[in-house]
Amino acid sequence: MRNGRPDYQLAEALTRVSPQAQAKARASSQDFEAMFLNSMFSQMTSGIKGDGPFGDTQSTGVWRSMLTDQYSKNFAKAGGIGISTDVYRTLILQQANRAG
């Protein structure tokens, strides 16, 4: 489905792309979205000072970067904001065009 309508172009392209390549494209598109979300979350939290029991230390910044990385991966895995769907479609269409 694309914009609420069946995506016949993608359905036809999927018949020309191997299941292994489809899985690789799905994983790559999800990784791309996670990277984008990580960048967004990092910008959102860059101005936050470390409060609480750990204070504002260097280790708080490291912890926060690991936390935003996990947030972004979980968001992307749960469906994200839609970037991976479009990236996946583009990758599959490109691979189908190369396959002939």
N, C-alpha and C positions, 0 to 999 in steps of 0.2 A: 504494500500500500504506500502510495505517495500522495500527500495532500488529500487524503481521504478517498483516493481512487486506486484501483489496481495498477501496479507498475508492470506492464507487459514487457517493456524493454528490459528491465532487470530480470524478470522471469525467463525470458528467452536467453539472456546472457548467462544465467546460472546453468543452463543446460550445456554450455560450451566450456565451463570452467570446472576443473576437478574438485571433488569434495575437500581434498587436502588444501588446495589453493584457496577455496572458500573459507576454510577454518583459519588459514594464515591471514587472509585479508580481514576477517572478523577480529582476530586478535590484534592486528596492527592498527585497525581503526579504533579499537577500544583503548589501546595504549596511547594513541595520538590524543584522544579526548581526555584521558587521564593526565597527560602532560599539559594540555591546555588548562584544565581545571586546576592543576597544581600551581600553575603560573598565576591564575586568578586568585586562588586562596592565599598564596604567598603575598600578593599585593594587598589583599584585604587585611591580613594580619601583620603587615610590616610595621605599622604604627602602634601596635599594642605593646604596652610595657608589661613586664612580668610582675604580676601581683601574686599574692598568696604565699604559701610556705617556701617557694623556691626563689622568690624575689626576681630581680632583673639581672640575671647572670648570663654568661656566654652559653652555659649548658641549657638554659631555658630556650634560647634561640635554636639550638640544635634539636631539642625535643620538639619544639613547635614545627620545625621543618619536616621532621619525621611524621608528625601528626597530620600536617597538611598533605603529605605524600599519601598516607593511608586514606585520608578523607577522599582525595581525588580518585584513587583507584577504586574505592567502594562506590563512589558516585557513578563513575563510568561503568562499572560492572552492573549496577542497578538500572542502567538505562541512560544515565547522564542527562545532558541537555539537548541531545539530538545530533551532535556533531558526528559521532561515530557512524550513525546511520547513513549520512550523506557521504562520508569518506568511504565507507564500505561499498556503497553503490558505485561511486566513481572508480574504485579499485577493480571491482568486478567487471564493469563496462570496459575499462581499459584492457584487462586481461582477455576478455572475450573478443575484443577487436583485434588483438595481437594473434589470437588463436585462429582467426579467419572465419 
